[in-house]
Amino acid sequence: MKKALKVLLVAILIPLVWVVGNLIYGTLTDFKPPTEEALQIEAVNAQRPDSIIQIFNWNIGYCGLGQESDFFYDGGSTVRMDESTVQKNLNGVMNTLKYYDDVDIILLQEVDTLSKRSWELNEYSDIAQILPEFNRSFTLNYNVNFIPIPFTNPMGKVMGGLATYNRFTVTSATRHQFPSSYAWPNSIYFLDRCFMVQRMPYNDVELVVINTHNSAYDDGSLKAAEMDYLKDFLKAEEEKGNYIIVGGDWNQHAPGAGDRQVPNDYIEGWNWVYDTSFPTNRNLEKAYVAGETKTQVIDFFLCSPNVEPQAINVINLDFKFSDHQPVLLTVKLK
């Protein structure tokens, strides 16, 4: 009887120590970025914007969520794909970017620099190698030393974030932390959502380009707080007379394209710019099957009144390399 009790006690204590230990470690090492942070600009080019600008936006899904992938947190079973698949996806992302390297600005989300899920590849640096004429900046929005789930196959270390590659002279790059956050202990293991701002001289004001990745796993309250915070920032920039373009993964549907739509009258006179010819995101319960997998449009742009949209196109890749598809925007600065 005593032996059985000891075995039972050990069986209870080991998981308990695992859970408590991970919570303590996660709390002590929790990533706590400042509200605003100046970012390094790796400058290789000095060029002024023209009145016509092309911007390419893509959430690359850390190169671990290609056509053949599902994901455990979205109803699938896979924690990470094998190394050859991740490398295949990264090669596909780089080949696509190389094909479109005549654009002016590239906004990327979910770019890993040192994560178990992407086999410790530094995707930001690898992509920079095939874009040698672009100035660049990077900021973390996911920085966790150890994610302990699933229990039998933990995600482990994750380091990833937003990357912006830019042909134009960038006078400053800044990380802005969204004020909303998950309650503890989820706050330890989830993303610290933010947007990155790059500023470029244009005439007597600035061209302000923003790379954003808004909350996904919430009840809508985090998204609402993020959108309010961003609105205040954008209105302040508009008052300065700046030209402003926001692109990214909004994790909200384009106007008229779903049940989680961005507010159509978000800021008076501003324009949501999107293409619904093809989806920009697909669900991850299972591998992608054209015509069966649920899809949506959540990757698009927002432009200030002095920025005139000329064209926008979703680049249909059938989700080969990511669970998102690229979007290409052409605008004219009035």
Phi, psi and omega in degrees: 000317180297320180296319180295322178294321178296317179298317180296319180296316179297318180297331178277319186291320184300309177297325181294314178298320178301312183293309182296317179300317180292324178294318178295312181298316180296321180293317181291332183252014185299133178288120182232082182289154177289167179300321179220136184216127176289137183251155176289139174249114177272096190264130177229357187216146177229108187209139179272144176296144170271178180285338177254126185228140173247132180234132182249128181236137180200127166273111187274003175056037182048020179062021179244006186230050180284191186305325185271002191262150160235179183215133188299326184285345180250021177102354176272201182233347187274135175268312173212147178281163180293161188299321182295326179290318178298317179294322176300316180294318179297318177299319179295319176299313182294321178296322178294314179296323178296323179295326182256026186284006174271359176288170184268321185222139178237123177251123179236144173239161181055055177257113182276148176240332178196081185228143175298322185296336179241026172059039174059020176289141172265088186292327179299313180289319180298317179293323179301329182295331180262005176233059189293343182264008183255132165290155185210154175216154181219146172217143177283140164231000176220109185215091183229127182293326180202117173261116191276004180248153349297154186302320183276347182206072188299147176297327178075214185285138175227127171224113180200168181181211185258138177230134176234126179247133195215128178284341189270161174297123180251116182277335176201149174228131187223138173266130177242117181281126173295143185285341184280154177202160176285156175288153175296139009266357180301329181299336179290321194253349181264171182293149169262092191294144183204175167227151180252133181247127170244138181243134180230135177296136175212115187053234182262005180233210182228149164268121183247116180245129187241132177252118185233152174217100187273169187297148180247304188269076179211175181269008182107340183289323178293316178302316181298316179295321179295317181294324177294317180296315179296321180301315179299319179295315183293320180295324177294320178291323178297321180297335178280352182085012182285158172267126189232131176228127177245128177225154177159196176260104185278344187052031173219151183284148173297155180307130179077009187240017179166184185267355179241057189281147169296152180295124185296326179257043187306303174225131185304128177088347180276156184238127166282132183237118188207163179231126180253014178296325177225153177288157176251352183210149178228156178288159188239024177295331180206175178301154185291132173231112182304131179087347180245316182293135178292136181229167179202170177247106181231003181244117184194195188229160172230130185235142176290163186299335181272007175248117184261113177296133179254320181197149173215136183217131167283132178269109187279109178249008184055033175057033183298320191245351182202163174278003174238159176244149181290155177228131182246123182245136171242130180228162173241130176277115187293000000 
